[in-house]
Amino acid sequence: MGHDVDILGNCQDGSGYHIVNKNLVIKKDRLLPMLQTTLYPKLSHEKNTDQTGNNLEADRYYMEHAAAYFGLEQYDIIHTQDVISTRCLSRVKPKKTPLFASIHGAIAREVIQFYKFTNPKATIQEIKKTPYWRHYWALEQLGTSSADLIHTSTQWTKNILIKDNNVSENRIVTFPYGINIQKFLEKMNKQPDIVRPPEKKVIIYTGRLIQLKGVYLLIDALSKLKKVRNDWVCWVVGEGDMKNKLQNQSAHLGLNDNVKFLGARDDVPALLNQSDIFVLPSLQDNMPLSLIEAQIAGNAVVISNAGGMPEMVQHGQTGLVFPSGESDPMFHHLNNLLENDHLRKTIAFNTRQWASKYWSIYRMTDQLLTIYRNLISNANAAK
């Protein structure tokens, strides 16, 4: 549309920062001397951080120095994508430049979920006393207070910002994500190198293999499913730090013939096109892209009621919803969809019809451009 857009972020190998489209790179080792004389002496005297927190603080300063090195004076607006980058860019940008932040989740609440998984007996009050939680909570407070305007894609995230971070409602705009549906449909029609087994339905999970996604609960539900029927397979698509544990869990439960771990794939649309049921058992999630893609592909979806996901699915009409953290209701939903062809096909049809209208990238883009123009106009008027 004639606008110049630069994208700043981590290098893929984590060795530095770059502006992707201009091939501008600064390595962290060039910035290290500054951190050794400014940040590290402070961290060595800080009692309320751990090594993870120290590494995070170092990376924040790397980002700030990189942004300052590349220069931010030429930009009419800066659009950040999390609380950490929001705080970083706010400290080094020109005062006159509007800062718009899209917040895609609640990291302090994610820390609570992580602690509850690794330390089931820990209370929330105990978790909130840990340096790890306090660090991320402080980052959320700083990040949300640093933006001129905040975007959330769900009411769930909006309510958290208001409740947990004391963000005033008039500083938040809420509208959903969007993707290029036409391009996605074109990718769907390509033939993957994996063929669905004959006379079996395909259940699919796509996403990271991390604790927060609850895939271990899916494996548990599938073990119950195998006890009552064997007319299915499940494709688990993705990578993550729980992959080995999930594979061992699946093998221990005798699911090697039914559950296939496909790893990271670049043909997810085509795999979704080969599938019948998409399942997402997250413990916390905002507006996952994997669910959006499954809806556009016309899968019957089974999701937990975590986070903003219930805003994306009408139970019984465009999907089936179960309580987060519970495998038994998930098993019953999967069994119901495998047993009842009419229900599965009706939900799949409804889902695809709804998704084709709701997830338009053009709808999202129009809203973003309107916000950009208003922020720039207000900044110019204040000069």
Secondary structure, 3 states (H helix, E strand, C coil): CCCCCCCEEECCCCCEEEEHHHCEEEEHHHHHHHHHHHHHHHHHCCCCCCHHHHHHHHHHHHHHHHHHHHCCCCCCCEEECCHHHHHHHHHHCCCCCCEEEECCCCHHHHHHHHHHHHCCCCCHHHHCCCHHHHHHHHHHHHHHHHCCEEEECCHHHHHHHHHHHCCCHHHEEECCCCECHHHHHHHHCCCCCCCCCCCCEEEEEECCCCHHHCHHHHHHHHHHHHCCCCCEEEEEECCCCCHHHHHHHHHHCCCCCCEEEEECCCCHHHHHHCCCEEEECCCCCCCCHHHHHHHHHCCEEEEECCCCHHHCCCECCCEEEECCCCCHHHHHHHHHHHHCHHHHHHHHHHHHHHHHHHCEHHHHHHHHHHHHHHHHHHHHHCC
